[in-house]
Amino acid sequence: MGRPHHRRRSRPQENDWETLRGLRETGKSILIVANKVDKIRKTKTAARLRELQVLFGHHKVIPYSSEKEIGRRELAAEILGEP
């Protein structure tokens, strides 16, 4: 038996866009959390985050990794409304 195949989702899927459309209809602020950012090669991280920002327009994108504790403070500050 070989290694298990793990599907990497590097692009938003149709159900992601459906969810975003539904959230936009609420009129509330939307925060995009780019989870597992530590799994992206460091040389490609900045470009990937720029791409996500373009895809999601004016919604804020926060890079996040619970494993590496990336973005934890920024995410908490956004959720709690702290500067």
Backbone as CSV, one residue per row, in Angstrom:
resi,resn,N_x,N_y,N_z,CA_x,CA_y,CA_z,C_x,C_y,C_z
1,MET,0.817,-1.181,0.000,0.000,0.000,0.000,0.864,1.251,0.000
2,GLY,0.513,2.214,-0.820,1.265,3.466,-0.892,0.761,4.472,0.126
3,ARG,1.290,5.642,0.013,0.863,6.732,0.888,-0.576,7.116,0.581
4,PRO,-1.340,7.534,1.586,-2.710,7.959,1.304,-2.701,9.229,0.458
5,HIS,-3.642,9.318,-0.434,-3.750,10.494,-1.290,-4.563,11.557,-0.561
6,HIS,-3.985,12.729,-0.434,-4.688,13.852,0.179,-4.940,14.897,-0.900
7,ARG,-6.172,15.220,-1.099,-6.533,16.222,-2.092,-6.263,17.600,-1.520
8,ARG,-5.469,18.359,-2.219,-5.177,19.717,-1.778,-6.128,20.671,-2.473
9,ARG,-6.752,21.513,-1.685,-7.646,22.519,-2.237,-6.910,23.839,-2.268
10,SER,-6.362,24.162,-3.402,-5.635,25.410,-3.501,-6.490,26.528,-4.091
11,ARG,-7.616,26.184,-4.632,-8.518,27.175,-5.222,-9.897,27.022,-4.587
12,PRO,-10.620,28.141,-4.462,-11.991,28.033,-3.951,-12.840,27.161,-4.859
13,GLN,-13.664,26.340,-4.282,-14.549,25.435,-5.012,-15.928,26.090,-5.159
14,GLU,-16.776,25.500,-5.976,-18.105,26.072,-6.213,-18.888,26.250,-4.912
15,ASN,-18.779,25.288,-3.993,-19.528,25.442,-2.732,-18.982,26.603,-1.894
16,ASP,-17.697,26.937,-2.055,-17.142,28.116,-1.376,-17.792,29.388,-1.915
17,TRP,-17.937,29.452,-3.239,-18.558,30.631,-3.851,-20.035,30.736,-3.474
18,GLU,-20.727,29.596,-3.394,-22.133,29.608,-2.977,-22.262,30.140,-1.555
19,THR,-21.371,29.694,-0.691,-21.381,30.168,0.696,-21.117,31.665,0.743
20,LEU,-20.145,32.128,-0.024,-19.817,33.549,-0.050,-20.999,34.371,-0.553
21,ARG,-21.668,33.888,-1.596,-22.843,34.613,-2.107,-23.917,34.724,-1.022
22,GLY,-24.139,33.632,-0.309,-25.132,33.660,0.762,-24.742,34.617,1.881
23,LEU,-23.471,34.629,2.226,-23.004,35.545,3.269,-23.118,36.999,2.832
24,ARG,-22.820,37.266,1.566,-22.939,38.643,1.060,-24.364,39.152,1.175
25,GLU,-25.329,38.274,0.997,-26.733,38.674,1.082,-27.123,39.140,2.481
26,THR,-26.360,38.734,3.492,-26.677,39.162,4.860,-26.294,40.610,5.111
27,GLY,-25.380,41.144,4.285,-24.941,42.518,4.461,-23.928,42.700,5.583
28,LYS,-23.499,41.612,6.175,-22.535,41.693,7.271,-21.112,41.637,6.735
29,SER,-20.164,42.025,7.586,-18.756,41.948,7.222,-18.351,40.487,7.042
30,ILE,-17.498,40.265,6.069,-17.026,38.911,5.786,-15.517,38.893,5.923
31,LEU,-15.025,37.911,6.630,-13.596,37.730,6.840,-13.205,36.383,6.250
32,ILE,-12.237,36.380,5.357,-11.769,35.155,4.725,-10.541,34.673,5.486
33,VAL,-10.578,33.443,5.995,-9.445,32.869,6.703,-8.796,31.834,5.792
34,ALA,-7.568,32.146,5.370,-6.808,31.246,4.502,-6.103,30.235,5.401
35,ASN,-6.791,29.150,5.689,-6.313,28.137,6.632,-5.196,27.291,6.015
36,LYS,-4.378,26.736,6.884,-3.270,25.846,6.496,-2.250,26.557,5.616
37,VAL,-2.057,27.836,5.865,-1.111,28.620,5.077,0.310,28.079,5.214
38,ASP,0.577,27.346,6.276,1.904,26.749,6.468,2.182,25.626,5.470
39,LYS,1.156,25.142,4.792,1.328,24.053,3.826,1.755,24.566,2.451
40,ILE,1.710,25.878,2.256,2.124,26.481,0.997,3.631,26.733,1.067
41,ARG,4.326,26.436,-0.016,5.764,26.714,-0.031,6.006,28.185,0.245
42,LYS,6.982,28.476,1.094,7.259,29.857,1.501,7.489,30.770,0.315
43,THR,8.078,30.251,-0.742,8.339,31.077,-1.927,7.055,31.448,-2.663
44,LYS,5.957,30.748,-2.377,4.693,30.999,-3.074,3.620,31.618,-2.195
45,THR,3.885,31.745,-0.904,2.865,32.220,0.032,2.352,33.612,-0.312
46,ALA,3.250,34.578,-0.500,2.826,35.959,-0.769,1.994,36.046,-2.043
47,ALA,2.433,35.364,-3.089,1.691,35.391,-4.352,0.315,34.757,-4.187
48,ARG,0.247,33.669,-3.454,-1.039,32.981,-3.240,-2.005,33.855,-2.453
49,LEU,-1.491,34.549,-1.439,-2.350,35.427,-0.650,-2.838,36.613,-1.478
50,ARG,-1.978,37.149,-2.351,-2.413,38.226,-3.257,-3.513,37.724,-4.187
51,GLU,-3.348,36.508,-4.684,-4.352,35.912,-5.561,-5.697,35.774,-4.840
52,LEU,-5.650,35.314,-3.598,-6.887,35.189,-2.822,-7.533,36.551,-2.592
53,GLN,-6.706,37.566,-2.314,-7.252,38.899,-2.085,-7.954,39.409,-3.333
54,VAL,-7.375,39.160,-4.497,-8.011,39.557,-5.758,-9.322,38.790,-5.948
55,LEU,-9.298,37.477,-5.690,-10.503,36.653,-5.852,-11.641,37.110,-4.950
56,PHE,-11.314,37.461,-3.714,-12.358,37.795,-2.745,-12.627,39.284,-2.625
57,GLY,-11.970,40.086,-3.456,-12.267,41.518,-3.518,-12.000,42.251,-2.235
58,HIS,-12.971,43.018,-1.803,-12.774,43.900,-0.645,-12.835,43.176,0.700
59,HIS,-13.119,41.888,0.710,-13.145,41.147,1.973,-11.717,40.912,2.459
60,LYS,-11.511,41.099,3.734,-10.175,40.915,4.295,-9.803,39.435,4.318
61,VAL,-8.556,39.139,3.922,-8.036,37.773,3.922,-6.948,37.686,4.994
62,ILE,-7.112,36.745,5.921,-6.116,36.539,6.970,-5.465,35.178,6.764
63,PRO,-4.131,35.162,6.578,-3.435,33.878,6.515,-3.435,33.246,7.900
64,TYR,-3.665,31.921,7.966,-3.817,31.279,9.266,-3.249,29.861,9.260
65,SER,-2.621,29.504,10.371,-2.182,28.129,10.619,-2.209,27.895,12.117
66,SER,-3.071,27.012,12.567,-3.109,26.714,13.999,-1.858,25.957,14.419
67,GLU,-1.349,25.128,13.522,-0.173,24.328,13.832,1.064,25.201,14.066
68,LYS,1.236,26.218,13.232,2.411,27.105,13.323,2.088,28.415,14.031
69,GLU,0.838,28.561,14.482,0.358,29.764,15.170,0.524,31.026,14.323
70,ILE,0.282,30.888,13.042,0.329,32.024,12.129,-1.060,32.646,12.072
71,GLY,-1.133,33.966,12.254,-2.384,34.694,12.115,-3.330,34.611,13.293
72,ARG,-2.931,33.928,14.351,-3.831,33.744,15.489,-4.229,35.073,16.129
73,ARG,-3.253,35.923,16.366,-3.561,37.215,17.007,-4.403,38.093,16.100
74,GLU,-4.045,38.134,14.822,-4.802,38.968,13.885,-6.250,38.488,13.771
75,LEU,-6.448,37.182,13.704,-7.796,36.633,13.629,-8.590,36.945,14.899
76,ALA,-7.968,36.754,16.044,-8.644,37.063,17.315,-9.023,38.543,17.388
77,ALA,-8.111,39.410,16.959,-8.384,40.844,16.988,-9.560,41.201,16.071
78,GLU,-9.624,40.582,14.907,-10.742,40.831,13.979,-12.061,40.361,14.575
79,ILE,-12.041,39.169,15.151,-13.283,38.616,15.720,-13.752,39.426,16.913
80,LEU,-12.810,39.842,17.750,-13.151,40.576,18.963,-13.270,42.073,18.752
81,GLY,-12.962,42.521,17.534,-13.084,43.957,17.222,-11.998,44.799,17.856
82,GLU,-10.842,44.221,18.078,-9.735,44.956,18.676,-8.893,45.587,17.583
83,PRO,-8.276,46.734,17.890,-7.426,47.401,16.882,-6.146,46.651,16.611
